[in-house]
Structure formats: C-alpha cells, structure tokens
Amino acid sequence: MYTASKAALATLVLALVAGTTVRAQGVNGSITATASVQSPITVAGAQNLAFGNVFPGVAKTVAYSDATNAGRFDVTGQASTPVTYSFTLPANLTTGGNNLPIGSWTGYVNGANSTSGGAAITPSSTPAGASLSAGGTLYFFVGATVTPPVNLPAGSYTGTVTLTVSY
Amino acid sequence: MRGLRYAFLLTATAVLPLAGQRPLTVTGIQSLTFGALIPGIPTAVSRTDAARSGRFDVGGPHDTQGQVTFTLPSVLTGPAGATLPLTFSGSDAGYSQSQNIGSQIGFDPKQPFLITFSGQGRGSVFLGGTAQPAPTQRAGSYTGTITLNLTAFP
C-alpha cells in the first residue's frame, strides 16, 4: 500500500508537471516592418545670372535660355518624385548703398540640362511643383531684367537668388 | 491500488480542461509600413492607423488570459546592410478584444502584457512605431521582422 501511494504521488507529480508544461506553451507570429528612404535632395548653384556691363538709363535683359549668362540650379533627388520649389529673389542688386533694380523674372524647369522639353516658369516666392526626372535630376534656368537708373553710380552690383526644393 | 487509481483520476482532472479548447494562435495580418521617408525626418506610424499600423490576430480559449511579448527590431535593414533606426514608445502597442482598431487598450510593446481573449476566443494586437532616418540615410528599401509571442496565462 505504501509503495502504491508513492507511485500514485509520483504519477500525480508527473501529471502536474505535464499540465504545467502544456499551460506554458507559447506560439508566435511575425510581420514585417518596411520603409523606403528617398534620396536626399541636393541643390547646387551651377551658373550665376550675369548681366555684364549695363549703362545708366538702359534696361538689360538676360533670357533664361541664354546658355552663357542665365542663372542655373542643378537639383538631384529621388527619381521620378514630385518636389515643391520656391525662390527667394532680390528686388535690387546692390553695391554700397546703391541699388540696381532687378525684376521681370523668367525661368524654365526641366529634368534635363536643356531649355527645351521642359516648362516655362515664373520664379517667385510662391511654392510650385515639379517632378524629378527618371534619373533623379531637375534643372532650373533663371533670367531677369535690370533697370539701371540714369543716375546710377558706376560699380559692381550683386544680389543673391536662392532656390529652395523639398519633397 | 486505490491510491494509484486516485492518482490517475487527478491526472485526468488536471489535463482535461485544456482538451477541446481553442488552441493558442498568432497570425501576422498586416505589416508595419512607414512608406516613403525623407532623410533626417522622423516618421511615426500610429497604432490606430488602419492602413499602416502592424496587426496580429490572436486566438485562444475564450474568456481566458494570455500574455503577449514582442520581439522588436531596433533597426530596419536596407541596401548594402545600411540600417534605419526604429523606436517604439510606451503606448505604441494596443490590444482589442473586439478586433476593432478603434477600441484598443494601449500598452508598452517593450513589456509583457496580459490580454483576455473574447468570448469567441479572439483578439487583435496593433503596433505603431517611429522610423528615424539619419540626414545621410542611404536611399532604398528597408525591412525588419517583428514577432509577437503569445503564452497562455494560468
């Protein structure tokens, strides 16, 4: 009887252990986490907008299509991705305290480094949209007109044109 | 021998409640999707975002409790082994007994959490998180694996 009780106890312990093992069982499942990182945007001022010599009282225009004198920005980023752009434009070129008014801005945007096959734009501070090319490039060409007053002092006048591009 | 028979009876009593009940299950239903990221700009996905949050469906004996734990990656892996840091806040996980994304109980995915299966023996676990691409993050697709572990709670 004593032996039988020990056997019974051992069986019970085994059973409880077995039961505990069943309760502790675990299962799992998985999912993936995904993200797609875009190429960072770069903007490079590739060519200055250059008016050369101007004369008091004589306006001078540089067209965006002027390969030598038009301003140009080169942009790179995620291929075939829309971007928003805007310009910060000066109202004057300056030297010392003297102003040379600049305005009548013209522009052109293209996925290729060319002033054909793209779209004409009017550079301004108002955000506008464009799309990077399949190669992840975008080119902006800028022209404008300076209007020297008749009494404009001689000198070298400069200003800064800034292009901001974001996704 | 009577003692032995009694022991067998106890054995049967201890095991039988598990027999015939709904087994524990975990099924990955939806990936946690961060979408397009811009280098340098963290992007968070809410656990209540029906389209982008991660989702697991769980099953077990009805009206009983289970314990869930996550195995979470600290980074997603991308092109040429590049890594994208991933973080989870203290309320980025949620449990819904009704499997309704709009009625979750939030919890910390980094800590074990007790859930109660519904009367039908079901429930859903939702997960959000934040991806933190560096300003110089390499462009490309990044992936990682998130695992939900479920154990029965006595």
Interface residues (C-beta under 8 A of the other chain):
Chain A: M1 A4 S5 A7 A8 L9 T11 L12 L14 A15 L16 A18 G19 V22 R23 A24 Q25 G26 V27 N28 G29 S30 I31 T32 A33 T34 A35 S36 V37 Q38 S39 P40 Q78 Y167
Chain B: M1 R2 G3 L4 Y6 A7 F8 L10 T11 A14 V15 L18 P23 L24 T25 V26 T27 G28 I29 Q30 S31 L32 T33 F34 G35 A36 L37 I38 P39 G40 T43 G54 R55 F56 T71 P73 L76 G78 L84 L86 G129 A131 P133 P135 T136 Q137 R138 A139 G140 S141 Y142 T143 G144 T145 I146 T147 L148 N149 L150 T151 A152 P154
